[in-house]
């Protein structure tokens, strides 16, 4: 079975439902503008991904060592926009900080899983908070946390 080629980031965005294009573009820009140097952007797991490239972390992702280490992913799902942040999954202090700050930015209840923050209403996306979250960790800090918390389990 032949695997489909990955779309470009622009084609991924342009093929979204109309009401999702602007919020995804804005989230992407906020993340790109605030991530510390060293992360790269690519289509990762069929979503927009911000990763630690293999040239910085040759071990790659433990589930797929030939793939770069994922950090943040953006996706348009059927009923929401998803922002996956692996640091929130790996670091309880970061998770606590995010939950506390979220209530200062958005009046509705936080909808999230282990690393997935779900935005069902695009007018409730806290772009300023996402900018702060994106800026919190360098690639090296993410690698150190990943190796300490996640990689050792695999």
N, C-alpha and C positions, 0 to 999 in steps of 0.2 A: 504494500500500500504506500503510495507516494504522499509525503507530507506536503501540505500547502505551504507556499512561501509566506514568510511573515510580512505583514503590511508595513508601510512606513508609518511613522508617528502621525504625519499629516493626513494620510489616507485613513488611519484609524479614527482620528478626530472627525474628518469630513464625512465619515459613514455613520456617525452617531445620530440619534434623533435630534432634530433641530433644537429642542429645548435643553439639550445636554452640551451642545458645542461650546457655547460661551462659558459656562461654569468649568468645564474641563480645561479649556484654554487658560482661564484665569488661574485655576489651581496649578496647572503645569507651570505657568509663568512664576507664580508665587514660590513654588518649590525650587525651580531653576535659579531664581534670583537670590535665594536664601541658603541653599545648600553650600556647605564649605567646599573648597576646591578638592578635586580628586574623585568625586562621584561622576559617573557618566550616565547618559540617558539613552535608552534603547527600548525596543519592543521586547518585553520580558514576560513570559507566560501569557502571551497574547494580550497584554495590557501595556500601558506606558510605565516603564520601570526606570528607577534611579538606582544604580548598582555600584558596587565596588568592582572595578574592572579587574580582569585576570592579571594584568600587568602589575597591579598593586597587591593583589591577593591570589597568587597562582593556585592555591588549594581549591578555589572555587566554592560553589555551594555544595554542602555535603550530600545532598540528594542527587545532584548532577554536577560532579566535579569539573566538567568541561564548561559549565555555565558560570557567569560572574555572580558574586554574592549579592542577593537582592537586599534592598534597604527600604525603599518606598515604591509602591505601585499605585497607579490610578486606573480605575476601570469604571465603565458604565455598565451596570447590571440592569436587569429588567425593571426593577422598581426603585433603584437608587444609584447614586454615585458612590463608589467605594474608594477609600484611601486606606491602603495597607501600610502600616509603619512597623517594621520588624523590631525597632527599638522599644516600642511600647509593649510588645510581647515579651521581650527579653529582660526588661529592667522595671521592676515594681516601682522604683522611685520616679521614673519618667512617666509611668502610667498614672500614678497618684497626682503628679504635677499636672498632667494633661486634664484629668478629670476635674480637678479643682479649677483650673483656668477656663475650661469649657463653660462652666456655669456663669462665669463673668462675661462671656461673649455671646452666649446663646441662651434664650429663655426656655427652649424646649428640651426635653430629656435627651441625654446622650444615647445614641443607638450604636453599640459596638460589640464586636466579638473579641477574640484574643488579640488580633492585630488589625482588625478591620473596623474602620470608622465609617458608618453608613449615613449618607445625606439623602434623605427622601425628599426634602424640600430644598431646592437650590438657593432660595433666598435665606436659608439658615446656615449657609456655609461660613464658618468663621475664618476668613482668609488671613486676617492678622495673626490669629492663633496658629494657623497652619504654617505661616512664615516663621514664627518663633520655634515651632516644633522642628521644622526642616533645618534650622540653623543650629540646633542644640549639639549635634554630634559630628565630628570629623570622620572620614573614612577609617582612620586608625582607631578612634574610640569605638566605632561599630565593630571593627575586626576583633578588638580586645574583648568586647562584651560577647560577641558571637562565639569566640573560641572558649571563653570561660563558661558560658551558659548553655549554648546550643550544640556546638561542635563536639564537645566532650561527651554528650549524650548519644551521639550517633555512632 
